């Protein structure tokens, strides 16, 4: 648990412990997210043409003029 103590009134050891706790919590969150992503089955891609994004063969490029100044 992260303290709400003013860092100015904390000893160096208390600050080190708090920083270590913050880093440990971040690492645990990252590991849990990676574990959760590994357990989630991948979605299958549909072969039906109705589910595809249609793009023109050539996409026109338009650039707005730069403002003067």
C-alpha positions in Angstrom: 0.0 0.0 0.0 1.3 3.4 -0.9 1.5 5.9 2.0 0.0 9.3 2.0 2.9 10.7 4.1 4.5 13.8 2.9 7.8 12.8 1.3 9.5 15.7 3.0 8.9 14.2 6.4 9.9 10.6 5.3 13.3 9.1 6.0 15.4 7.9 3.1 14.5 4.3 3.9 10.8 5.0 3.9 11.1 6.7 0.5 13.1 3.7 -0.9 10.4 1.3 0.4 7.6 3.3 -1.1 9.4 3.5 -4.5 10.1 -0.3 -4.4 6.4 -0.9 -3.6 5.3 1.3 -6.6 7.7 -0.5 -8.9 6.6 -4.0 -7.6 2.9 -3.1 -8.1 3.7 -2.0 -11.7 5.6 -5.2 -12.4 2.7 -7.3 -11.1 0.2 -5.5 -13.2 2.4 -6.0 -16.3 2.8 -9.7 -15.6 -0.9 -10.2 -15.0 -1.8 -8.3 -18.2 0.7 -10.5 -20.2 -0.7 -13.6 -18.6 -4.3 -12.6 -19.3 -3.4 -11.8 -23.0 -1.7 -15.2 -23.3 -4.8 -17.0 -22.0 -7.2 -15.1 -24.3 -7.9 -17.1 -27.5 -7.2 -15.3 -30.7 -10.2 -14.4 -32.8 -10.6 -16.2 -36.1 -10.6 -14.1 -39.2 -13.7 -14.5 -41.3 -13.3 -15.4 -44.9 -16.6 -13.8 -45.9 -16.1 -10.8 -48.2 -18.8 -8.8 -46.4 -16.5 -8.4 -43.4 -13.6 -6.7 -45.3 -12.7 -3.1 -45.5 -13.0 -1.9 -49.1 -10.3 0.6 -50.2 -9.8 2.2 -53.6 -6.8 1.1 -55.6 -5.4 4.7 -55.3 -6.0 7.0 -52.4 -5.9 10.7 -53.4 -3.6 12.9 -51.2 -4.7 16.4 -50.3 -2.5 18.8 -48.4 -3.8 22.0 -46.9 -1.8 25.1 -47.6 0.4 26.4 -44.8 -0.8 29.5 -43.1 1.3 32.6 -43.8 3.4 33.9 -41.0 
